[in-house]
Amino acid sequence: MPKSLYHRAVSELGLNVPIARMEDMMDGTLRLHLSNGRIVEWTPTSAPLPPDDTRILRIESVPDDLTAISGIGPANARLLREAGYTSFDLLARADPADLDRLLTLKARRAIRDWLAHHPQGDLP
């Protein structure tokens, strides 16, 4: 996938989850397969693509240690990471139905308690 198109999609859509794959739908629309398993359809704007910036070789983020939240152990942290919740910020904005599907009642309560004290998703 062209690097500039990838960066444009991330920028225009405000994505904070890496795009795993782009699929051309042949009607000007792209189907973006995100690394958390979600699929987003996007129609790029008609503005010309910016030139490739060779200084940007790879975007890499280090996941937050979700076990820092009291009540979240390594197993639940792994489940959250696999579902795309790799940071405190993403976890703070998580869909409650997603968390219900992924986690035990104890872990969901731990996250709810953490959010009561850290509503912006800042560090525990």
Number of C-alpha atoms within 10 A of each C-alpha: 8 8 14 14 15 15 17 15 19 15 11 11 12 9 12 15 17 17 20 12 13 20 12 12 12 7 7 10 13 17 15 21 17 18 15 17 14 12 15 13 14 17 12 16 11 6 6 7 12 10 8 12 9 8 6 8 8 8 7 7 11 7 12 15 15 24 15 14 18 13 17 22 13 13 11 18 21 16 14 21 18 13 16 21 23 22 20 22 16 15 20 19 13 13 10 13 8 11 19 12 8 15 17 13 11 11 20 18 14 16 20 15 15 19 19 11 11 15 13 14 17 13 14 13
